[in-house]
Amino acid sequence: MTPEPTVERWRTILSAHAAITCALERELQNGHGLSVSEFEVLERLVEDACRERRIQELADAVHLSQSATTRVVGRLEKDGLVCRNMCASDRRGVFAAITDDGRTRYAEARPTQRRVLDEHLAPAA
């Protein structure tokens, strides 16, 4: 039985995502000591004009649960790449902010991440 076209497209997307994620994980971990999720959190913090984001906003941006994002931020904090701050107006809110070391590690890892994306996503010549 041949899969329906929509199912086949879905499987193609999943396969591409898995291949790219595995390649990114390998290259970022080996070259920079970062997971894909850690890199994505650093990138979102670098891109953010106000230099800090609520954990829930980060979770939404990097497509992780709030608890998974909290664990990622915890690892980054342990490595000195981000710091956590309590929201002054809402004590339940926790912000993550990138440190100078985090900016440096991100800047070093960014070309690797972009190269892997280009290798997998660049249009065929």
C-alpha positions as CSV (number, residue, x, y, z in Angstrom):
1,M,0.0,0.0,0.0
2,T,1.5,3.4,-1.1
3,P,1.3,6.2,1.5
4,E,-1.0,9.1,0.8
5,P,0.8,12.1,-0.6
6,T,0.3,14.1,2.5
7,V,1.7,11.3,4.7
8,E,4.6,11.0,2.3
9,R,5.4,14.7,2.5
10,W,5.1,14.5,6.3
11,R,7.6,11.7,6.4
12,T,10.0,13.6,4.1
13,I,9.8,16.6,6.5
14,L,10.5,14.3,9.5
15,S,13.4,12.7,7.8
16,A,15.0,16.0,6.8
17,H,14.5,17.4,10.3
18,A,16.1,14.3,11.9
19,A,19.1,14.4,9.5
20,I,19.7,18.1,10.1
21,T,19.3,17.9,13.8
22,C,21.7,14.9,14.1
23,A,24.3,16.8,12.0
24,L,23.9,20.0,14.0
25,E,24.0,18.1,17.3
26,R,27.3,16.3,16.3
27,E,29.0,19.5,14.9
28,L,27.9,21.8,17.7
29,Q,28.7,19.4,20.5
30,N,32.1,18.4,19.1
31,G,33.2,21.8,18.0
32,H,31.7,24.0,20.7
33,G,30.3,22.0,23.6
34,L,26.7,23.0,22.8
35,S,23.6,21.1,22.1
36,V,21.2,22.2,19.4
37,S,18.8,23.5,22.1
38,E,21.5,25.3,23.9
39,F,22.6,27.0,20.7
40,E,19.0,28.0,19.9
41,V,18.5,29.5,23.3
42,L,21.8,31.5,23.0
43,E,20.7,32.7,19.5
44,R,17.3,33.9,20.7
45,L,19.0,35.8,23.5
46,V,21.5,37.4,21.1
47,E,18.7,38.4,18.8
48,D,16.6,39.9,21.5
49,A,16.9,43.7,21.7
50,C,16.2,43.9,25.4
51,R,18.9,41.3,26.2
52,E,16.7,39.0,28.3
53,R,13.6,36.9,27.9
54,R,11.2,35.1,30.1
55,I,11.7,31.4,30.2
56,Q,8.2,30.8,28.8
57,E,8.9,33.1,25.9
58,L,12.2,31.2,25.2
59,A,10.3,27.9,25.4
60,D,7.8,29.1,22.8
61,A,10.6,30.4,20.5
62,V,12.7,27.3,20.6
63,H,9.8,24.8,20.6
64,L,10.5,23.2,23.9
65,S,8.4,22.7,27.0
66,Q,8.9,25.2,29.8
67,S,10.5,22.5,32.0
68,A,12.9,21.5,29.2
69,T,13.8,25.1,28.6
70,T,14.4,25.6,32.3
71,R,16.9,22.6,32.2
72,V,18.6,24.0,29.1
73,V,19.0,27.4,30.7
74,G,20.2,25.7,33.9
75,R,23.0,24.0,31.9
76,L,23.9,27.2,30.2
77,E,23.9,29.0,33.5
78,K,26.2,26.4,35.0
79,D,28.6,27.0,32.1
80,G,28.5,30.8,32.7
81,L,26.8,31.4,29.3
82,V,23.5,32.8,30.7
83,C,22.3,34.1,34.0
84,R,18.8,34.0,35.5
85,N,17.0,36.9,37.1
86,M,13.7,37.2,38.9
87,C,11.1,39.5,37.4
88,A,10.9,42.5,39.8
89,S,7.2,43.1,39.1
90,D,6.1,39.4,39.1
91,R,8.1,37.2,41.4
92,R,6.9,34.1,39.5
93,G,8.6,35.3,36.4
94,V,12.1,34.2,35.6
95,F,14.3,35.8,32.9
96,A,17.3,34.5,31.2
97,A,20.0,36.9,30.0
98,I,23.1,36.1,28.0
99,T,26.5,36.8,29.4
100,D,29.6,38.0,27.6
101,D,30.9,34.4,27.6
102,G,27.6,33.3,26.1
103,R,27.9,35.9,23.4
104,T,31.5,34.7,22.6
105,R,30.5,31.0,22.5
106,Y,27.5,31.8,20.3
107,A,29.7,33.9,17.9
108,E,32.2,30.9,17.7
109,A,29.4,28.4,17.1
110,R,27.3,30.4,14.7
111,P,29.4,29.7,11.6
112,T,29.3,26.0,12.3
113,Q,25.5,26.0,12.6
114,R,25.1,28.1,9.5
115,R,27.5,25.8,7.5
116,V,25.5,22.7,8.5
117,L,22.2,24.4,7.6
118,D,23.7,25.4,4.2
119,E,24.9,21.9,3.6
120,H,21.4,20.5,4.2
121,L,19.1,23.3,3.0
122,A,20.9,25.2,0.3
123,P,19.1,24.9,-3.1
124,A,20.6,22.5,-5.5
125,A,22.9,24.1,-8.0
